[in-house]
Amino acid sequence: MEHSFIDKYSERDSFLHRLDPRTKIISFLGFIVVIVLTPPHNFSIFAQYALIITALIILSYIPLLFILKRVLLVIPFVITIILFIPFFKQGQTVLTLNLYLLKLRITYEGLLISWNVLSKAVYSVILLTLLTSTTRFTVLLKGLEVLKVPKALLILVSFMYRYLFVLIDEAERMQRARNARWFGGYIIRQIKLLGNMIALLFIRSYERSERVYLSMRSRGFDGNIRLMHNLKLNLQDAGFIIIILLLIILVWDE
């Protein structure tokens, strides 16, 4: 089976790839917080954010198409949220639409809120994509562990990510088996068959989780994430954090 892993390009060699995961976690998440706190009417600041993010994309050597695909996965959900805001938010009318007996007003305040949600969502997704694409998943988890993220949460995320693809493969095999034996039927029969497949997938997942747990316990797993090398901060990491911090300060001072 072919799957799209979040750390697909993590083995490339670029400036961002060579940074310590803690540096990228602190810098990127901090940058996201600053973007979220930026007032939506400061369009020049958002333009400068776009320049900084463009520079980070260039430094990462991550294909632009890959990043755009990740953004497009989120855009439909964001549009669903903001679609009706310009029509229902009270404020200064910028456009009036007459649809038969229905009269719709688009307000400036509504458009501003929509822009606020959309722009911050896109910027955040790009930064998170850069974070996960330039860091191997195990290294990223180790960085979060060193930063004192609760161990239970890290283990949960680790297993969810690793075995999500296994469950997808299992579901696809069940679907192929169904298609090979499919003779049609009424909608009630199709729903019943789908329910049986979901129940069987749950049982197989539960049994697999027990086997994985016993296997890991027999190999001495204690919940700690171990790497072949220790994480180490250097001058590049310090310089990157300082540069990002200075850029944010300069943008906000304008």
Secondary structure, 3 states (H helix, E strand, C coil): CCCCCCCCCCCCCCHHHHCCHHHHHHHHHHHHHHHHHCCCCCHHHHHHHHHHHHHHHHHHCCCHHHHHHHHHHHHHHHHHHHCCHHHHCCCCEEEEEEECCEEEEEEHHHHHHHHHHHHHHHHHHHHHHHHHHCCCHHHHHHHHHHCCCCHHHHHHHHHHHHHHHHHHHHHHHHHHHHHHCCCCCCHHHHHHHHHHHHHHHHHHHHHHHHHHHHHHHHCCCCCCCCCCCCCCCCHHHHHHHHHHHHHHHHHHHC
